Amino acid sequence: MKVGFIGVGKLGLPVTISMDMRGHDVLGYDINPNITEHTKPADILVTHEVMDDGVTNLMVQAKKSGVKFTKNLRTILEHGDIIFCAVQTPHDIRYEGVTRMPDEKIDFDYRYLIDSMKQISAILDEIEQDKIVIIISTVLPGTIRKHIFPIMSKHIKLCYNPYFIAMGTVMYDFFNPEFILLGVHDEHAKEVVKEFYKTITPAPVFETSIENAEMIKVSYNTFITAKICLANNIMLMCDNLPNVDCDEVLRALTMANSRLISSKYLTGGMGDGGGCHPRDNIALAWLSNELGLKENYYENMMKCRDFQTEYIANIIHKYKTKHPDLDVILLGKSFKPNTNLTVGSPATLLMNILKEQSVDVAKHFDPYIDTEPIKLEKAIYCISTKHDDFRNYNFPEGSTVIDPHRYLSVGTGVIYVPIGVGK
């Protein structure tokens, strides 16, 4: 099938390569000139992706790929039997989760999506061709009906098809989804999209209304936050109870795979991050206020996230007060292990809360981001990202290592502070 893909960034590029791997003729378009000035995905700097065979360099797949790019939106629309629109719907940086949740809350910024759909509509009206257009962008329920339907060309046959994927595992998640979510506005488009996904994955398709699909997408993300908040709250309780180990408690809960669903995201550690979870929670907190709900569940989850990060900051502060001569060093900037992805990172939130407390962080190092390796010295360390690399670090004698993940084995003469294990 001929596919046009609008928006080939961190999500779109791996997805277009994945579609190409399944035999589709894919043409990409992006407003970023660093992309559209190239003709092949291998010419673009890309990151690693986790695949079935472990960590695969996406560049290898990109070099094999038949995906091409164009600077012309009309060319995309004329090319594709089906057009995917993965245009960003960003939140202000205050709502990414790298700072405490602000008192003021707002909806996502839909300007880019609206502008893109206006341009698509104008071109389709000009060439008088019907096209199946699939919006992928994350939006709050009611957004498409309110902002897209009034400006949409009669030639657009629309569906809403947001993805449940994580950065760093985009290709794996695209090929191996739990289900395909399909918000239906046009029946013919629905059938074409279902046939398309049969070439990608055997996963079931959940068909529903546009509004239901909008709500399902953000609810899925915030459900993950709820699990992480619960696990981290258990971690903090266990940290203050004698002879209680949060890993044992949570390991037992993960065995309840009927009532408690799955074991994923049910481990104590840092708060959740990334380009979806914190911002979606804050957006739903805004929507809860707009709807006049007395109990703002999503705001409470974000407060829980803030408190848990502050708890870790307080431990760092305590050891810094005991040892004022030692530097504080944070290890890890990314929001998830073994990647260089920092958007919404709780490690950055931790850094900002330490600044609030006037705790000077001498170094904030990440082996997946910083080009120069760190020189270990006697200091107060906190593992702010659970990178595998840190397992091999030989921390100098006299250091303190604060570990919210409880996964290190440190040498003698080092004060090891695993958070979540009763003292």
N, C-alpha and C positions, 0 to 999 in steps of 0.2 A: 504494500500500500504506500502511496505517496503521502509523506507527513511533512507539515510545516510546523516548526517549533519556535515560538516567540519567547525569548528570555532564556539564554543559554549560559547562565552563571553557574554557581556552585551546585545547584540542583539540576538545571537544564542540560548542562554539558554531559554529565554522566548518563542522564536519561536518554539523550539523543544517541549517544554511543550504544547504549543498551538496545534501543529500538533498531539501530543499524545492525547489531549483532543478530537480531531476529529476522533480518532480511528485508527491512523496510527502506524505502528511498527517502532519506531524511535531509531536509534543508533547514538550517537554523538562521535566526535573526536576533540581534540584540542591539540596543542603543549604545552599548559600550564600544567605542571604535577599536579598542584593543582586541576585540573579538571579530568584528565585521571586516577589519582590514586583512584578516587571514582567510584562507579558503579551506583549511583542514584543521580539525581539533588538535592534531599533534603539534601545531604551531603555537598553541596556547599553553601557558603554564598551568598545570593541573596537579592535584594532590593524589595521595594514595587512597585506594578503595579496598575495603575488605570483601573478598569474594569467597566462594566455596573452597578454593584451594589455598586460603590464607590471605595474606596481604598482597594484592596485585598492583603493580604500578599502572595507573590508569593511562599513562603515556603509551604503554605497550599496546593497549586496546585502541588508543587514539590513532596510532600510526597505521593500524590495520583498517581503521574505520573509513567508510565511504561517506560519512557526514560532511556536508559542505555548508558554507555560510554565504549570506548575501547581505548587502547594505540596503536593499530595497524591499520594503514591506509588501509592495504590490507583487513582487516576484514570489514571495512566500505564499501569498494567497492564491496566486495562479498555479503554483506548483502543487499544493497540498490537497489531497482528498479529505484530509482531516487536519485541523489546525489546533495545536495545543498552545494555550496562552499561560505562561508561567511568570507573569509580571509581578514584581514585588508589591506588597502592601505593608510598608514598613511602619514601625512605631518609633516615636522619638527615643533617643538614646537613654532618656530617663526611665524608659519602660522595658529596657532589655534585660534587667536583672543584675546589672553590674553595680548598681547603687541601691540603697533602700527604696522600698516602694513609696512613691510620692503620694501626698494626700490627694492631689488632683489627678484624676484619671480621664483618659480620652479613648476614643475609638481608634482603629487603625487608620492610616493615611491611604485613601483609595484614589488619589489623584492620578497615579501612574496607570492603574488598571482602567480607570474611566477614560483617560486620554488614549490609551491603546485601543479600547473598544470603539471609541469615536473614529479613530483612524481606520480601523478594520471596516467599520460600517460604511465610511465614506468611499473607500476603494471598492467594496462589494456593490454599493449602489451604482458606482461608475461603470464597473465591468458587467453588472447585472448577472452575477453568478451566485447560486446558493452554495454555502459552505458550512460544514460542520465545525463549529468552534467550541473547544473544550477549555473552560476556565479551570486552572489548577490552584490559583492563588488562595491563600487563607483569608477568609472574611467572616464577619459576625453574621448570625442569622438575620435575614431580611435585607442584606446589602445588595444582592444581585437584583432583587425585585425593585428596590428603591433607586439604585444608582445606575444599573446596567440596562434593564428592560426599557426605560424611557428613551435611551439614546441608541438602542440597538436596531440595526438594519433588519428589514424583513427577510433579507437573504441569509441571515445568521440562523443556523439551526443549533441551538445551544444545549450543552450539558455542563454540569459542574462535577469535576472529578479530582478532588484534592488527594494528595498522596500521604501515606503514613510512612515516612522514611526518616532516617537520621543521617546527619552529615558524617561522612567517612564510611558509611555503608549504603550509599545511595543505590549503587548498582545491585547489590545483594538484595536490598529491601524491595527494589523495583521488580526483580525477578521472583522474589519469594514473599509476597505480601500475605497477611492473614486473610484479607478480602479486598476487593476493589469496590470503592464507594462511588456510586454514580447517581448524582442528582439529575433528574430527568425533566426536561422542558419540551423536547421534541422526540416523538416516538421513533421516527426513522433514524435520527441521530443516535438514539439509544441502541438500536440494533446494530448499527455500523460499529459503534464503540465496543460493544460486547464481542463482536467478531474480531475486532482488532486485538483485544486483550486475550483472546484464545491463542493468539500467536506468541504471547508474552509469558503467560502463567496459567496453571490450572486452577488458581485461586477462585473462589466463588465471587460473584458480583452481587452487591447489595444495592438494589434499585429503590429509590425513594424520591420524595419531592426535593426541589432545590433547597427550600428552607430547612428541611430535615438534614440534608447533607451538610449544609453550612454548620448546623449545630453539632452534628456528629463529629466533624473534623476538629473543632476546638474542644469538644468534650473529651475526645480521645487524648489530646495533648494534656489537658488539665487532670485527667484521671491518672496519668503518669505522675504528675506533680503530687497528687494526693497520696500515692503510694510512697513516694520519696519522703514527703513530709512525715508520714506515719513512721517509716523506718528510722528517720533521723530523730524524731521525738523519742522513740524507743531507745535509740542510742544515747541520748542525753539523760534519760531516766536511769539507764543501766550504769552510766558513768558516775551516778551519785548514789548507787545502791551497793552494799557489800556483797561480794560473791555472785554478782550477776554479770553475764557476758552477753552483749547484744547480738553477737554472731550466732550464739547458740539459740537465743530466743527467736531470731529471725530465720535461722535454718529450720527450726521446727515449723514456723508459719509457712514457709515455702513448700512444705510437704502437703499442706491443705490445698491441693490443686483443683479442688472442686468448688468449695465455697470462696476461697481467696484467689482463685483464678491461676495466676502464674507466679513464678519466683522472680521474674525480671523486675528490676528497679526496687526490690525489697532488700536492700542492704544499707546499713548506716554508713555515712560518709559525708561528702559535701552536698550542698543543695543542687537542685537540677538547674540546667542551663541550656544554651543553644539558642537558635533563632526562632524557636516556637514556644517553648514552655513558659518562661517568665512573662513574655509579652502577651500570650494568650490568656493567662490567668488575670493579668492586669486589665486586659480588654474586657473580659467577662465580669471583672469587678466593676468596671465602668457600666456595663450593661445592666448589672444587678441594681446599681444605683438609679439608672435611667428607668428601670421597671418598678422602682419603689419597694424592692424586697427588703424586709426588715433585717434579715440575717444575710450578710454578704459573705458567703462561703469562700469565694475566690480570694477576697481580701484577706480573710483569715489564714488561708494557705500561704499567701505571700508574706504575711506577718510571721508565720511559723518559719518560713525560709530565712527571713531576716534575723529572727531571734537565734536560730540554730547557728548561723554564721557568726553572729555576735558572741555566742557562747565560745566558739573556737578562738575568736579574737581575744576574749577575756583570759583564756588560758595562756595565750602567747604573752599578753600583757603581764600576767602574774609572774611568769618566768623571767620576763625582761626586768621586772621590778626587783626580783631576787638577784639577778645577774646583770646589772646595768652596764657592765663592761663588755658584754657579749652582743654582737650584732644579731639582728633578726633577719633571717633569710627565708623567703617563701620559694618552695620548689613546685613549679607548675603554674602555667597561665591559662591553658586551654580548659574548655568545659568538660571534655571527656578524655579518657586515657588514650595515649599513643596517637594523638592527632595534633595539628597545629591550629585548631578551630577555637577561637576565643569569644565569639559572640555570646552574650548573656552569661559569661563565665562566673561561677561563684567564687573562683579564685580572685577575680578582679573585685568582686563585692567584698571579700575578706580584706583585700588591700585597702579599699576605701574606708571600711569600718576601722581598721587600724589607724588610718590617718585621722579619723574622728577622735580616736583615743590618744592622739599625739604619740603613737608608737612609730618610731622611725624604722622603716624597712630598708635595710642596707642594700639588699639585692632581691630581685624577683626573677628567677631563672626558669627557663623551660627548654629542655633539650630538643624539642621539635620546632622551636621558634628562633631561639638565639643561636647565632653562628659560632660564637666562641664558647668552648666548654667551661664549666664553672670550676674554679679552684676551691676545693673544700678546705674550710678552716674551722677552728673552734668557734661555735656559734649556736644560736637558737634557731633550729630549723622547723618549719611546718610543711607537711606534704599537702599542698593545696590541689594537686591533680594526681590521680593514681597511675602515673606512668610506670611501666615495667622497668624502665631504666634505673629508677631510684632503688630498686632491690639490690643493685650491684654497688651502690655507693658505700664507701668505707668512711663513715663519719668519724672525725677526729675525737680522740679522748677528751672528755670534759664538755662535749657538746650535749645539747638537749634536742631530742627529735620528737616533735608532736605529730602524731599520726592519726587523723580522723578515720583512716581506712583499715588500720590494724593489720597491715600486710607485710611489714618490714621485719627483718631480723638484724638487729644492730650489734656491734661488738661490745666488748667489756669496756667499762669506763665511760659509757654513754648513757645519759638519762633518757630512757624511752618512755614516752607518754602516749599510750594507745587510748584514744577517746572511745568510751562505750563499754569499757571493762571495769566492773566495780572494784573499788579500791579496798 
